[in-house]
Amino acid sequence: MLRTALVMVLLSILGHKAISQSSYSPPLFEGKITDIDDTNIFRTKDYYNWCGSIVKSEDGLYHMFYSRWPKATKFTGWLLYSEVAHAVSTTPSGPWEYKETVLKGRGAGHWDAITAHNPKIKFFEGKYYLYYISTNMGDRAYSEDELMEISHKGYTHPKWGILRPNQRTGVAVATSLEGPWERFDAPLIEPSGPIATLTVNPAIDRGRDGRYYLIIKGDKPNETKFIRNQAMAISDSPLGPFVIQPKPVIDYIDTEDMSLWYDQKRNKYFGIFHAHKFIGLVSSDDGIHWEKAQEYEVMPKKINRKDGTTMVPDRLERPFVYREDGDLQVLGLACKLGDDSFIITIPINE
C-alpha cells in the first residue's frame, strides 16, 4: 500500500513537471538586452530625433520611420514642427542614415494641418501603412510667427490648449516605401469609451483572427489629475473603421507610447510602454483583456554602454520592438539628454 502511494506521488510530481515544461515560455527581454555603442545611436545635427519604427524591405535593407523637428523650435516644437522622416540601415540596430522627409503638416484646411508625429510603419496585405498623428487650429487663422511663439513658450501658451485636444491619429498608405503616400481627408479614429480628448500614440498589429488591433492613447475620462489611458480598437481593415472597446488596456498607471505585437510563437499579444520610472510590458490572450506581463518592468530608464559606462537620460520614452521571423531583434527607445534627443536601437540577444 505504501509503495503504491509513493508511486502515485512520483507520477503526480512528474506529470506536474511535464505540464510546467510544456507550457514554459522563454522570457522576451530578461537577460537579452545588450549593451550599446555609437552605432546604435541615431542623432541628427540641428534636429531632435524621436519616435522610431522599423520595417524591412524586400531588398534586405531596414527602414526606420521616425519623428524629427528643428532644434530652433525648442523641444516643445514637436507639437507644431515635427515631420516624419525616413532613414535606412543594413542592420535593424544601425547605424542609420537619413534618406528623406516623408510627411509634414498639410496646412490650414486639413485635419493634419500642423505637425506629423508618432509614426508607426506596418506592412499589411501587400501595402505599407504609415500611422501618424497631427493637429490643427480648427477654423482659427494663424501665422508662422504665431506658431513659432507657441513652440517657444510651450505648454503654458494659451493656444497649446487648442492644439493639444485637436490631436488625432491618421494613416497614409503606399505600395512602396518610396511612396507616393496617400493621405485621407479625415483622421482614423475619434476618442470614446475609456479615452477622452485626443487619440495619439497609435500602435497596431494583425491578430490571430485576421482582424486589426489598434491601441490608442487619450486622457482618462472624468479624472481631475493628468492621467492618460490606453484603449483598444478593433477593425476588419487596417484603414478602419475601428471600434473602441469598453475595457481599457491600461488605466491603473499613467503611461504613454505603446507598441503592440501579436507573438505567434507564444500565441499572445504584447504591448510595451513607458511609465514615469520604467519601460513596462503588458500582455493579453485575446487582445481585449490585458494584464501586467510576467516581465512587467522590462528595464529602468538607463542605458548600459559597451565601454562600461551608463547613460542616464533626462527622458527615455517611445519604446518599440522590431521582430523578424517571430523573434525580437531590436528594442528601440527615444532618448533626451540635455538639448539633444536621439533614437537608440538596442540589439536583443535571442
N, C-alpha and C positions, 0 to 999 in steps of 0.2 A: 504493500500500500504506500509506504514512504517513498520507495523507488519510483513508483508511478507518479506520485505527486511532484517529485523532483524533476522528472522528465517533462511533465506538463508546464512547470515553471520555466524550464530552459527553453522549451518550444515557444512559450509566450514571449520570453525576452528576445529570442532570435527573430520571431515574427515582427515584434515591435521595431527591432533594428532594421529589418529588411524594409519595412514601410517607411521608416525615417530616412533611410538611404535612398529609396526610390523617389521620395518627394524632396530630396535635398536640392536646393538651388544655389549655385555659387554666387558669391557677392558681386554686385555690379561695380563698386568703386573701392571697397575696402582693400587696402594693400596694393592697389593698382594705379593710383595717381602718382605719376612720376615727377621728378624734379625738372625744371625748365632751364633753358639758356636763351640767348638773344634771338635765336632763330624762331622761337615760339612766341615772340612779342611783335605785334604788328602796330607800329606807330607811323604817323604821317606828319611831317613838318607843317606847322601852321593850321593843323586840323585836330579836333578831338575825334577819335575813333571810338565806336560803341556798337552794341547790338549785332554781333556776328551770327551768321547762319551759313552752313556749308552744304554743297551738293557736288557730286562727282559727275562729269560728263562722259560721253561715250569714248572720247579720245584719251581718257585716263587722267585728265587734269582735274584739279579740285578748284571749286569756285566758291568764294565767300561773298555773300551779300551782307552789307553792314551799313550802319549809320555813320555819317560824319558831318561836321559843321565847323565853320571857321572860328579859330580862337579869338579873332577880333570881335566876335559877337558874345563872348564870355560863355561859361559852361551852360548857363541858362538859355543859350541860343538854340538848344535842341528843340524847343517848342516852336521856334519861328524859322530857323535856318537849316535844319537838318536836311540832308539828302541821302538817298540810298545809293551806295556805290558798290562796285564790283571789283574784286581782287582775285588773283589766280595763284596757284602753287602746284608743285609736283607732288606734294605730300599734304595730308589733311592737317598736319601740325605746323606747317610753314617751312621756310619763310614765305611771306605773302608779298605780292606786288600789285599795286593799284593799276586797274585797267581802264575803267570808265565810270562815269556817273550815270545811273540808270533812271532814277525817279527824283523829281523835285516837286514842290508845291506848284499846282497848275494855275494859281492866280485867282483873283476875285471872280465869283460866279460859280465856282466849283466847291463841292463838299471838301475836297482835298486841296484847298486854295493855298494853305500855308503849311510848310514843312512836309517831309516824308521820313518816317522814323519807324523803329521796331520791326525791321524786316525779318521774315521767315521764308526761306526758299524751299519749295517742295516740288517733287515730280510725281504726278498722278496721271495715269492713263494716257501717256504719250504727250503730256503738256507740262510746262513749268508754271507753277503758281507762286507768285511773289506777294505774300501778305504783308501789309504795312499799315501804319496809322498816319492820320493827318488831322488838321483842324482848319477853322475858318473864323472870320469875324462876323458871321451872319450877314445881315444886309447893311452893315456899317461900312462907310467909306474909310480908307486908311491910306497912309503914305509910307514910303520906305523909311523915312526918318522916324515915324511913329513906331514902326516895327522894331527898329534898332533901339529906340528908347525903352520899349518893353523888354527887349532882350537883355539890355544892360542892367535894368533895375530888377528884373526877375520876378520872383513870386509875390513881392509886395506891390507891384504895379497894378492899378485898378483893372486894367484890361486883361491882365493874366486871368482874372475871374471870368472873362468871356471866352478866351481861347481854351482854357483847360476843359470846361464842360462840353465844348464843341468837338472834342477829340472822338474820332470813330475809327474803326478798323475797316479796311477795304482790301481789294486784291487786284493785281494786274496779271495778265495771262499771256504766255508766248509759247510758240512751238520750238523755239531755240533760245539758248542762253544769250545769244547775240541780239535778241529782240526781233521785231518791234514788240513792245509791251502794250497790250490792250488794257485800257483803264475804263472804269464804269462811272455812270452818272450819279450813282448813289453808293453809300457805304454798304458793307456786307451785313452788319448786324447792329441793332439798337439795344440799349440797356433795358433789362426787365428782370423780373423774378429776384434772384439773390444778389443782383448788382444794380447800381443806380448811377446816374450822372454821365458816364462815359463808357466806351468799350475800347480797351487798349491791350497791349502785350499779347497779341494773338499767338497761339500755339496749336498746331493741328497735325493729325495723322489719320491714316485709314485704319479702321478697326478690323477685328477678325470677321465681323459680319458684313464687311464691304462698305459700311457707312463711314462718314467723316466726323471725327470728334474734334471739336474746337474748344479750347479753354480760352477764356477771355476775362480780363480784369476790369472791375469797376469799383465804385465806392460801396461800402456796406450800407444797405438801406436802414433808415431810422436809427442812425448811430451818430452821437454827438461828437465822439472822438474821430480823428482822422485814421480810419481803418479801411483797408481795401480787401474785397472778397475776390475769390476766383470762382467763375461759373463755367459749367459745361454746356455746350450747344452741339446739337447733332443734325446732320443733313445727309441726304442721299447723294449730294453732289458737292464737290469742292467749292462751287460757286454759290451754294445755298439753294433755297432759304434754310437758315439754321434756326432750330427751336431750342431756346434756353431751358435747361432742366431745372426743376424747382429746388433740388438739393445742391448746395454749393460744393465745389471741390475742396476749398479751404475757407473757413470762416472763424477759426479759433486763434489765429495769429495774423498780424499784419504782414503780408507778403507781396512780392512783385515778380514779374519776369519769368513766368513759367515756360518751360519747354516740355513737350509731350511726345511720347512714342509708345507704340504697341510692340512689345517684345514677343516675337513668335516662339522663341525657344522656351521662354518661361510662361507663355500664354497669359500675359499680364500687361496691364497698362502702367506706365510710369510717368511721373511729372517731376521735374527738377526746378527749384525756385530759389530765390534769395530772400532771407529774412534779415532782421537788423544785425544779427551777430553770426550767422552761419549760412551755408548753402545746404538746402534741405531737399528731401525726396519723399514723395507720396506715391501710393500705388493703388490699383483697383483691379478687381477681377472682371468687371463688366464695363468699365469706362464711365460709369454713372455714380457708383457708390465708392467713395475714396477714403483712405485711411493713411496714417503715418506708415511709411515703409520700414522694413527692418533696419535699413541704413538711413534712418530719418535725418540725422545730422551727418551729411556727407563729408563736410570739411569746414574748419573755421576760416575766417576771412584773412588768410595769409597764404603766400606762395613760397614754396621752397625752390631754391635755385641749385644748379649743379655745382656751383662754386662754394657751396656750403652756407651761403647767406640766406636770409629770409626776407621777403618783401612783404611789408605790412601796409597795404594801400589805404588811402582815405575812404575809398568806396570800392567794393568788389561785388558786381551785380551781373545781370543778364546772362545767367548760365545757359548753355546749350550743349547738346551732345551731337556728335557725328558718328553714325553707325555704318558698318559695311558688312554685308553677308550676315546680318543679325548681331554682330559683335560691336561693342563700343570701341571706338578708335581714338576719339578726342573729347575732352571736356573743355569747352570754351567759356571764357569769362571776360567781362569788360571791367577794366581797372582804371581808377582815377588816383593819381599820385601828384600832389601839388597842382600846377597848372598844366597838366598833361593827362590825357586819357588814351588808352590803347587796349587792344584785344589780345588776350593770351589764349593760345591753343595748346592745351596740355595733353601730351600723349598718354593714353590709357594702356597699361601693360596687361594685355589679355593672356 
